[in-house]
Amino acid sequence: MSPILFVLVPILLLAVWLPGWWVRRTLQRYSEPADRYYGSGAMLARLLLDKHGLTHIAVEQSDTGDHYDLEARAVRLSPHTYQQRSLTAITVAAHEVGHALQHAEGYAPLALRERLVRFAVKGQRLGAMMMVAVPVITVLTRHPAPGLLFVIAGLLSMGLAAVVHLVTLPTEFDASFRRALPMLERGGYLHPSDQPHARKILEAAALTYVGQSLMALLNIAAWVRFLRR
């Protein structure tokens, strides 16, 4: 390994790891005490939805993490968020309700994000399949050109994930700071001393996709390095 790579590789790995670590640390830090508030994340989500006339939106416990499902019209909460009464639980629940409000108001970036996410998932799968097929195509055709085209197409499709995750940031910040935080503050749902900490949690909720975007870029770099061997 050259001296430059010896320095750059740890820096790149650290840059990829740090955002995800900060998000996890922030959410875990304010998960205790688990009974800090009167109601659970699920209870607050139901209250906020009903208050905004969204009685048809379900609040469900999910093992796939906290998110708002546009197609099912449901706020899906992880077991901790759904059951606990911690600052993290109620703040994350409010963030997901923020997405439900975006949907109800016809917030265009949210619908665009959902389409892009579905497209990126398919692109990633296709890209990985094409990358694996490169050696076979090259052997069958006995020419490097088809293999090169597959590599380019594969890298581009895999790169969609990085782009999509970055595109989602405005939607996430809108859900956190234009919707969730005002709801929490105006409704008096937060202890006054918890307001600055709630901001940190909402930043963490919004920045979840940054780590995923960096991981996608690192995955592409790993494939390029592999193919150059």
N, C-alpha and C positions, 0 to 999 in steps of 0.2 A: 504494500500500500504506500502511495506517495505521501510526502509530508503534508501536502495540501488536503488530501482525502482524509488523512489521519486526524486532522483538525476539523474538517467540515462534517464528517459523518457523525461524530458525537453531538455537534451543534444542531444538525438536522434532526437527529433522533430526539434531542432535548426539546426542540421547537415543536415537534409532533406530539410529544408526551405531555408537555406542560399544560396546554389548554384543557385537555381532558382531566388531568390531575387536579387542576384548580377548580373545575366544575364539580368533580366528585367531592373534593374536600369542602367546598362551600356548602353543598347540599347536606353533607353528613354533619357538618359543624352545627347547623341550626336544626337538626333533626332531634336534638335533645334540649330540654326535656320533652318527651313525647306527649305530655298532657298539658302543655303550656296554655292552650286555648280551650274554650268551652266546647267548641264543635270540631269535628274532624274535617279533613280536606273534602271528603264526599259531601258532608253536610253544607259546607260553605259553597261548594260548586252548585249544589241544588238550589241553595238560597239565592245566589247571584243570577242563575239562569231564570228562575221564576220571577225575580225582581225585574228582569228585562223582557219578560213576556215570552221566554223560550221554554215553556213548560213541556214542549214536545221533544226537547233534547234530553237524551238519557244520560245518566251518570253511572258508569259501570267500572267494576274492578277488573284489571287486566294484568296479565303476566308479560305483556309486551311493552311495558313502560308507559309513561305519561304522554298522551297525545290526544288530539281531537280528530275523530274519524268523520270526514265530510260525507262519505257515502252512507254510513250508518246513522249519521247525525247523533253522535254520542261522544261525550267527554269520557275518555278512558284513563283511569288512574291506576298507578302501581299499587300493590297492597299497602305499602307504607303511606303513600299519599292518601289513599282512600280511607284508611283506618285511623291513622295517627292524628293528634291534635297539636303537632309541633308547628313552629314558624315555617319551616320548609314545606310541610304538608299543605297548609292553607295558602301559602304564597304560590306554590307550583299549581295548585288547583285553580287559583285565580288566573294564572297565566293561560291555562288550557281553556278556561271559560272565555278568555280574551280572544282565542281563535274561534270559538263558537260565535262570538259577537261579530267578528270579521266576516264569517260566513253569512250570518243573518243580514248584514249590511251590504253584502255583495262586494266585499273588498277584493278587487281583481287580483292583486299579487298572491293572495292565498290560493285561489283556484289555479293560477299559473304555476305556483310551487308544487301543488299536488300533481299536476300533469307532468311537470319536469321530473319529479321524484320517481313516478312510475316509469317514465321514459328512461331515466338514468339506471334504474334497477335492471331493466331489460338490456340496456346498453352494456352494463357491466358484465352480465352473464354472456352476452354475445361476444364481447371483447375477450373474455377469458377463454371461451371456446375457440375463437379464431387464433388466439396466441398459441394454444395447444396444438392446433392443426397446422401451424406453420411448417414444422419439420416434415410432416407427411406430404403436404402439398409440394414442397420443394423437391422431395425425393421422387414423387410421382411425375412431375413435369420436367425434372432434371434441368431446371432453370431457376435462378434466384428471384426473378421478377414477381411471379405470383406470391411467393413467400413474403417479399417485401411489401406488397400491397396489403396482405393480410396483417402484417405487423403494424402498418400505419393505421389501418382501419381499427385494429384491436386497441391500439393506444388511444386513438381518438374516442372510441366508445367508452373506454375505461375512464378517460379524462372527464367525461360528462359528470361523473359523480362529484368531482372536485368543484366543478363550475356550479352545479345545482346547489350544493351545500352552501356556497358563498352567496348565491342568489337568494337563499332563504333568509339571510340575516335581517334585511329590512322588515320582513313579515314578522320575525320573532321579536324584534325590538318594538314594533308597533303593538304586538300582543302584550308585551311586558310593561311598557312605559306610557302608552297612550290609552291603554284599556285596564290592565290588571292593577297597576299601582293607583290610578285615580279611584277605581272601585274600592280598593282596600282602604284608602285614606278617607274618601268621602263618607264611606259607610261606617267608619270608626271601628273596623274589624281588627286593627293592629294596636298593640300596646304602643304608646308614644315612643318608648325607648327602642322598639323593634323596627321602626320605619327605615333607618339607614341600613339595617341588616337585611330587610326585605328587598331593598334595592340591589344588594349584592346577589341575593338569590335570583332575582329576576334577570340580572346580567348573566348569571350562570345558565339559567334556563334558555336565554337567547343565544348564548355562545356555544351551546352543545354541538352545533353543526360545524364549528370551526375545526375542532379536533378531527371530525370525520373527513372534512375536506383535506386536511393535511395528510391524513392516513391514506387517502386515495392518491394523492400526489406521490407519496412515498412508495405506494404499491406500483405505480407506473415506473418510477425510477428503478425499482428492483427488477421489473420485467426487462427494462432496457439493458441493465447491467448483465442480466442472465443471457440475453440474446447476443450480446457483444462478445461472449466467450467463444 
